[in-house]
């Protein structure tokens, strides 16, 4: 009896807090991704290497580090460090390991390119990745607000932008200049191999995520509603499953409605981060 009451107390008092916390994170990420993407486009629009990637290696490594480049790098690096640490305090998800590898590779790339003064091509990589991220966070917010049609539309747009940028522009624009144009203009050197190795790790992750995202987008178009994100659940631990099972058995028919409300709002259409 005491155990049942404890389970009910946990569900009634902690789950609402979990909902609020999960909703605040997409708001913060959406704001950052949108602002940093706009800043990146504004900065790169007047940069010569945005229009001609060979300029990334002109006069390398004796390239001037402007204040705009510096602030761009510092903001991106600080944000990804925050994502790295928040993984250990946030809800554990099924794609924890993939995201951990992604954050490590991203932080490694940003730090390594800054130390080696590869900041020009680094800004292209960062801006390209930010192009689709804010759309994913917007889809999450629409889901929390229960605007299902808007959520589906944003997610399909995000899927298209993600595939185009990560599987099209990234390998044929970014990897082309880091692998071939840099080899032609400055030649290979020890850190060249590490830098391109990290970029290729990102490309492997892009292929994995594109497959998972395409499945969800296809189901959204077929069924008219976005299905469950296969990459992660709101709670993957066995403790949450035990809590849900115990609550159902102790609360009878009323707990069924509560479980459906929680799972439909948070688990059924919850979006994992890229």
N, C-alpha and C positions, 0 to 999 in steps of 0.2 A: 504493500500500500504506500509506504513511504517512498519507495523507488519510483512508483508511478507518478506520485505528486511532484517529485523532483524533476522527472522528465517533462511533465507538463509545465512546470515553472520555467525550465530552461527554454522550452520552445516558445512560450508566450513572452518571455522577457528578453531573450537574447536574439531571437530571429528577427524582430523588428530592427534592432540595432545593426544586425548583419546586413539587412536590406539597405538601410541608410548609408552604411559604410561602402557597400558595393556600388551604390549610385553616385557617391561623391567622387570616387576614383575616376570614372569615365568623364565627369565634368572637368576635373583638373587636367586629364590627359587631352581631352578635346580642345580646351583652351590653349594649352601649350603647343600642341601639334599645329593648330591653325595659325597661331601667332608666329611660331618659328618658321613655318612654311612661307607665310607672307613675307617675313623678313628675308628669308633665303632667296626668294624670287626677286625681291626688290634689290638685294645686294648683287646677285649674279647677273641681273639684267644688264648692268653696266660693266660687267667683267668680261674681258676678251676671251677667257677660256670657256665661258659658257657657250660661245658661238663657234669657237675653234678649239677643240680639246688638245691640239698639239701645243697650245700656249701653256698648258699645265706643266710642260717640261722645258719650255724656253728659258734659258739662263738658270736652269736648276743646277745646284741647290741654292744659288744666290738670288733668292726671290724675296721681295719686301713683304713683311708681315704687317698689314695695315690694321688699324683699330677695329674696322668692321669684321675682318677675318678673325681677329682675336676674340671678340665678343661672341661671334657665331660659334666658334669652337667651345668656348667656356660654357655657354648655355647648353649646348647639346651634351657635352661631357657630364655636366652636373645633373642633367635630367636622367641620363641613362644610369648614372651611379645611384640615383634615387630609385629607379626601377629595379636595379639589382638588389638593393637592400629591402625594398618593399616586398619582394618575392617571399622572403622568410617570415614576414609578419602578416602577409595577406593570406587569403584562403588558399589551401593547397589544391592545385589543379593537375589534371593528367598530363598536360604539356609542360610541367615544371622544368624537366630536364632540357627540353628543346629551347624553352625561353631562357634558361640559365646559360646555355651555350651561345644563344643569340646575343645576350647582353655582354657576355665575356668577349665575343668576337667584335661586337660594336665598340665597346670601351677600348679593347686592344687596338682596333683600327684607328679610332680617333686619337688616342694617345701616341701610337706609333707614327701616324702621319704627321702629327704636330711636331714630334721630336725630330723627325727627318725632313721637316719643312715641305711635306707633300700636301700642304693645306689647300692648294687649288683643286686638285682632284678630290680631296676630302670633302670640300664643300658641295661638289656635284653629287657625291654619294649620299650625303646627309639630306640634301634637298630632295633627291629622288625618292628616298625612303619616307620622307615626311608627306609626300604628295597624296598618299592613300590612307595614312594612319588616322587623320582627323575624320575621314568618312566612316571608318569603323566605329570610332567613339561616338559619332553622331547617331549611328544605327543603334548603339547600345542605349543611348539616352532616349531615343524614340521608343525602344522596347520597354524601358522602365516607365515611360509616360503612357504606355499601352496604346500607342499609335501604330498598330500592326502594319497597315499599308505603307506608311512612311518608313517604318523600319525595314520592310522588305525592299522598298525602292532604293533606300540608301545602301543596303547591303549588296544589292545587285550592282549598283554603280561602283561601290567599293571593290567588288570582285573584278569588274572590268578594268578599273584603274590599276589594281594590284597586279593583275596578269600582264597588262601592257607595260607597266613600269619595271616589274621585277623579272619577267621572262622575255621582254622585248628590248626596252631601252637599256636596262642594266647590262646585259651581256654584250649587246651590239654597240653600246656607246661608252659605258664605263670600263668594262673588261677589255674592250678593244684598245682603248688608250693606255691602260695600265699594263697590258700584256705585250702589245705590238708596237704602238707608237713610242712608248717609253724605251723599249728595247732598241728601236731604230735610232732614237735621238740621243739617249744617254747611255745605252747599253746596260746589261744586267750587272748587278752588284749584290753582295750578301743580303742586305735588307730587302732587296727587290723580291726575292723568293718568299720571304715571310709575309710581306705586304700583300702580294697576289694570292698567297695561300689563304690568308684570312678572307680576302674578297671571294675566293672560290667556295669557302665554307658557307658564306652568306648565300651564295647562289644555290647551293645544295638545300639550304633551309627554305629558300624561295620556292623551289620545286615542290618540296613536301607540303608547304602551306598552300600553294596554289591548287594542289590536288584536293586538299581538304576543303578549301574555300569553294572550289568549283562544285563539289558535291552538294554543299549546303545551298549554293545559289541555284543549282539545277533543281533541287527539291522545292525551293521557293517558287520557281517559275512554274513547275508542274502542279504543285499542290495549292499554290496561292498563298502559302504561309511558310515562313522560314522555319525549318525544323531545328532540332537540337544540335548545337555545335559539338561535333565529335572530338574536337581538340581538347576540351576541358569541361569539367563539371564544376558547379559551385562548390561542392564539397566532395572530395574523393576519399576521405578517410572512412574507416569502418565504424567510427564512433557516431558519425552523423546518421549512418544507416540504422544503427542500433536505436538511436533516439527516435527516428521516424517510425520504426517498427513498434517500439514500446508505446509511443504516443497513440498510434492507431489502435492498439489493443486496449488501451486504458480509456480512451475518449469515445469509442463507439463510432456511430455514424457521423457525429459532428466533426471528428478529427479528419474524416475523409475530405470534407470541404476545405479545411485548413491546409491539409497537405497539398491538395490540388492548387490552392491559391498560391502557396509558396513555390511549388515546383513550376507552375505555369508562368509565374512572374520572374523567377530567378534562374531556374534550371532549364526549363524547356526552351527558352529562346535567348539564353545568356551568351554573350559573345566573349571569347577569350581574346587577350591582347596579341598582336603580331610580334 
